[in-house]
C-alpha cells in the first residue's frame, strides 16, 4: 500500500529540462535538445509512470536513423510539412529551417524548394550522433531508468493528427515537441513515438545489414530495400 508521504506525490508536474548530465546535444539557434534517461510527462502523472521506458542500450546505424526521420509517417516529416505551411511562423521555426536548409536542399532536386521530408532527413542526419550516444547510455543507478532510449525535444508543440500548432493553454507547460526513440536489438526492432500524435511507429530492421552497427557503411537504398514497417500505413500521411 502506498504511504501517506508517497500518496502526496501521486500527482505532479514534470515539465523542465533535465540536468546537463542527461543531455547529449543542445542546439544553440533553437534551444532544442537531445537527451537520455528522460521522459517529458505532460500534466498530471502517477509515480508508477516514472518507472521508465525500457529499451536495450546500444548503437544504431546513422542511415537507419535518417530513414526513420524521413519516413512519410514520421512525426518529423509531418511536423515540417505542417510548419512550412504556416503563414506566420515563430522565429524559432525560421531559425531551425535556416540551419537545416543547406542539407535539406540536397534532397529536393535542382531548383525545387525542400519539402517536409527533406527537412526531416536533414534533421536525422544532424542528430544521428547525439541520438546514438543517448541510446548507448544506461543512466544512473537510482531514479527513473529510461535506458536504451533517446528523447528528442525538437519543434514547437503541435497536434499532428489535427494538423495544427498547440495554443499556449494546450501545451501543459511543454516548450517542445518530444519524440522518443527506443532500441530493441534482441527483437530487431526500433520504435518511435511522439507526444504530437497517437501513432506509434515500429520498424523491423532484422534484415537490414549492420542496422545496429553505428560505424558501418550502410547505403540508404539498402535500408529502404530491407526495413519493414510494422505499423499500419495511414492515407493521411502516405506518399
Phi, psi and omega in degrees: 000141181289136180287166180297322181295316180288330178298329180291345182253011182301324179248127180210166174251128176239102185208055180220155177291140179289166173303153181304341176303331185258008182257138173249347178196138171231129182271119184295316182297329187244337188081359177291161188205164175238137181215182178221165180054039186209137173225133180272111179258120179276135173072213186280132178224158177262162180301326182296334182285351180269008181289336171109153174268119186263113169253195176241113184301141179160184187266163173221140180294135180304326180295328178288320177299316178300318179299314181299317181294322187266000177301145182303327182271357180299142176299334181284319174299314180294322179297311183290326172302320181292308187287334177296335181267001181286132181288333182226095186269139172300153184299329181294328177292314180297323178296319179294312181298319180297318181292326183272343189305316181301316178288320181297326182293336180294333182262000187265352181087161185297121175080351182272148176283141179300142177264176178304318180297324179294318177293322180295319178296318178297322178293318178300321178292320181294321186262002184303315183295308179294330175294315178299319179297317180296319182294336183271347182272148183253348177083180182287167181280345181242161178082187181300141180245113178244040185296151182070026180229155169231133181250115184255108179261093190214126179101156176289155178297130182219163169249101184289331180289327176270342180075036183219151169291150177280139174287163185305316183286349179268355190272348180051040177084357181283140177257341183221159166289136178246133176233130179258137173243126180239143188242128179227081185295324182298333178258356181070033186237149168232138185237140175228127174219147186232149176284359181267356182208156176281345184290136171245124185257132181228127178242137172269114181249016184297335180264000179274117180300131175061029180299328181253019176250101189294331184261003181279146175285126182219120182282139179304328180293331177290319176299312182300326183282336189243342181286145182234122176280123178267349176277150181289143176292150178240127180296342181289334180219039172269159179289000000 
